[in-house]
Amino acid sequence: MSKRMLLFLFMSAFAGTEAFSQKNDVLVKSPDKLLSVNVQLREGKAFYSVSYAGRSILEPSPLGLVSDLGDFSQQLQWAGNKRKTIREQYVLDRGKVSKVDYNANELRCAFLNAGRDTIEVLFRVSNRDVAFSYLIPQNGKGAVACTVEREVTGFDFPAATTTFITQQALPMTGWMRSKPSYEEPYSIEEAVGVPSQNKVGYTFPALFHVGGQAWALVSETGVADNYVGTRLSEGTADGLYTIAFPQNGENNGQGAASATAPLPFQTSWKTITVGKDLRPVVASTVATDVVKPLVKSEKVFSPGRATWSWIIWQDSSANYNDQVTYIDLAANLKAEYVLIDALWDKLTGKEKMAELARYAASKGVGLLLWYNSNGSWNDAPYTPKNRMNDRTVRREEMAWLQKIGIKGLKVDFFGGDKQVTMQLYHDILVDAAEFGLVVNFHGATLPRGWERMYPNWVSSEAVLASENLVFQQSFCDNYPQTATIYPFTRNAVAPMDFGPVFLNKRLSRTQQKGSIRRTTDAFEMATAVLFFSPVQHWGLTPDNLAGEPEYLLDFIRNVPTTWDETRLIDGYPGKYCVIARRKGSKWYVAAVNGEPQEKTLTIQLPMLANKEVSVIKDGEGQSSVLQKQKIGTSVTITLKKAGGAVLFN
């Protein structure tokens, strides 16, 4: 990010504020007065606490950071505070909602350290979210840049809190030393302070159940090329988690674990979404509320659905003939894209790829091509590689992609959260926007507000995704439970490229071997709505055209991938989930059962009252049935073990 852009963001954040007032203990509340943040200075250290409807969510938790310009974590003096009201409306074209009305109360606190340098902490409190960020001004001493070495930021939950969090991987571990890549399992209702397997903390987002009475989702947003991706430390027995910077070994040791940017310097935003139930967590837009667009483009970057041979047919399918088959499948399913995964450069080749792109265009289908991100930060051998890590080579490649009509790219195997890696994400997105290409990241970090910051970012993996259904029978066995966790965690803060919807009984090309699918067909249809991604890569195969009921295929032909409205109807992570999403006047309600026994739910659907709806629900075995019925304000549905349902009007 340019110094001019940083200065613009810094100054615009404070435009129109009142003069600083002098207090040692200040309170800021949400517009509805239910959510509050108290900031205090005690013995030279700054703290904040969070409460909701009178209940403690965070006990006094540390604030501050350590930089090369000074220590802003101790020996602080209060320099005052300012307040203002934030009212903003904006549009998301690749979101779980399309229009956002953001209202928040802002508190800006200033502190002086022992060297008489200033740090400011900016809090914004809406009716469901707390967001805060550190701001380091020029301080008048001639410095033009600042290096943040670490944060002391903490989140001190009451001891009775339980967790749904996913552990941080050790650097240079996993397949071909490609971790960390945000692909670890979640804890389920675990006590705070239980050590993680690797003893290096947890990645965002992290969900906390506070005393069985409230929920809090902690995450991070607003990281471009100006900061590192941070995470949570190991927790203490009484519930304190602090911010941790990247591990030195990430990115094969390349790049610093600290963050350096021009002054004035604004860090990432830490976010806390709070509610007495999980509805605010699912509905929250805080990841985009506190960021601004970084890249302008006149080009149109379209969401859509994609067929994808690799997920079932695997590596050998990146050849010309198999991709013709999948282009035909996409055309039949009215999918906008075909994703051609690794090894296309060897199995199809560039010359034939141009021909394939012309064939796809004749069918009304666009192609997305896979790339390895490498350089030398891991040993992942798949090609094409060494095309995305160098700016000159990358832009030459993107010019070729644009010339032959490719619509976008999937870039894989990043493995770290250092600033040099964040810079690479940013650079790929900026260059791709210029060439009119959408971008999807895999083996990658959590996206942090990117659907608003970049016009061409469409999705990221950053989750233990559907490839594991193919790789591990145990993942298939546990998938119903796992699927009920993601809507409240990873997918609550950003689009998630899971790659849903499988109808093959065995997940292999021949269906004579491979993992055995445990879920029902209705469950699989529900995941098309349950999991949100502006580009959805279906796990369907050509066999499904002849082997499945037409109403299932029709559902896939018409289900949207972006939404005007999203509501949680009911659910509990690890047990079940019912989510409703609206596109225009049409509602889609998805329900899945993550428990090992049949479940009957009565769900409130006032938006569908007295309307006729179509229902895809569990039938005999794994099969489904379609029925139409008129419902009142509620409806009762029965979900089999590993079962599901979809209702739509």
C-alpha positions, 0 to 999 in steps of 0.5 A: 500500500502506498504512503499516500493511501495510508495517509488518506486512510489515517486522516479520513478515520479521524476527520470531523472528530471533536477535541480530545477530552481528559479522562482516565476511564472511558466508556463507549456503547453501541447505538442500542446501548447493549454492547459496551467497551470500557477503556482504562489505564492502570499502573501505566498499562492500558486495558479494555473490557467488553460487556453485553446486556450487563454480562461480562464478555471480556474482562480487563484485557491488555492493549498496546504494542512494541515497536522500533519507535518505542514501547507502547505497552507500559509506562503509558499516560492518558493523553485524552479521547475523542468520539464521533458517530459512524454512519455509512451505507455501502454495497457488496457485489460478492457478499452474503448480503448486498447492502450494508447500513453500518452504524457505530459509535467511535472512541479514539483514545490517545496515550503517551509512552515513556519517550513522550511518543503517541499511540492512539487506539480506535474503537468502533462499537456497533450493535453486534461488533467491537472493532479496534485498531492501533494508530501511530502518527508521525510523532514529529521526530523525523521517522518515516516508517515504523516496525511493529515487533509485537502486540500485547493485545489480549482477550480475557474471557471469563473462566467458564467460557468454552471454545470452538477454535482451530489450532495453528500449524507449525511452519514447514510441516504438512504435505511438502512442507506447505503449512501453515495454511489454515487447514486444521480441525476445530475444537468442540466446546473445549474449556479455555486454556486447554493446550493446542496440539502444537502449543503455538496457539490458534488461527482466526476466527475463534468462537467462544461460548461465554458461560453458556449465556453469550457468544463471541467471535474473535477475528481480524480484518484490514490486512493488505500489504501493510501488516502481518496476519496475526493469530491467538496465543495459547490460552491461560487457564483463566481465559486470556488469549493474546495476539501472536505474530507469525512464526519465524520459520514460516515462508521457509524463513524468508521475511521478517515476522514483524510488520513495517509500514510508512508513518502514519501507521495503522495496524489491522483491526481486531474484531469481536462479534457478540450476541446472546445467541449466534444470529449476530455471528452469522449476520455480522459484516464487521470484516468489511464495515471497517475497511475501504476499497483499495483498488479501483477497476472499471472491469466487471468481475462476475461471481458464479458456479463452476465444475471442477474435475480435480476434486473427484477425477484428480491430477490426471484429469487436467488433460484436454479431453477431460476438460471438454467433458467438464465444459459440457457438464458446466454448460448443462448445469448452467455453470459460469466457469470450469476450474482446471487444476494443477498440471494443466500446463503439462497435460493440456499445454498452453497452445491447446489451452487457448483452443480449449478457452475458445471451445468453452466460450462457445458454450457460454463458459469461462475457464479458471486456471490453477497456479502454484504460488512458489518461489521457494517457500515450500516443496510443493511440486505441482506446476505451473509454478514460478509464474506468480511470485515474480512481478514481471513474469506474473504480469506476462502470464496474466497478459497471456491469460487475458489474451486467450480469454481466461476469466480467473486463476486459483493460486495455491500453496502460500504457507504463512502470514508474514508481511512478505506473504501478505504483500504477495497476495496483495500484488497478485490481486492488484495485477489480476484486477488490471488484467480483468481476472478473478482470484481464488486463493488456496493453501492460504491465509484467512481473507481479511476484508478482501471482498470489499478491499479488492474488486476481483477477489472471489474466495479463499480456502483457509479451511479444512475443505472438501479435498479431505473428503477424497483423501480421508475416510475419517473426514467423510465420517465426521463431515456432518458435524464439521459442516455445522461448525463452519457457518459459525466460524470460518464462513461467518467472517469471509467467503469460503471455498470449500467445494461442496455438493457431492452425489457420487456414492464413492469419491473416485472416478470409477466409484469402485474405490475411494472414500464412502460418502456418509451424507444424504443427497438432501444434505449435499444440496443444503451445502450449496446454500449453507456454505457461502462463496461467490464462486462455488466449485461443485463436487459433481461429475458427468455421471451425475447427469444420468444417475440423479433426479432432474430436480436435484440438477435443476436446483444446482442450475439455479441456486445463487452464489451471492446473496442479498440477505443472510439469516441464521434460523437455528443451530448450534456448532457441532450439532445442527444448522439452519440458515436462510439466504435471500436473492431478490424475492427468493428465499433458500433455507438450508438445514443439516444435521451433524449429530448421530441420530435423527433430528426433528426441528420446528423452525420459524420462517415468517418470510415464507408464511402462507407461501408455497415452497419446494422442499428437497428432503431426506428419502430412503437411504441416501436418496431424496424426495421433492415435495411442494407444500404451503407453510405457515409461519413455521414448518417442522422438518425431520433430518436423518443422521447425516441428513438435510433439507432445502426449502425454497420458493 
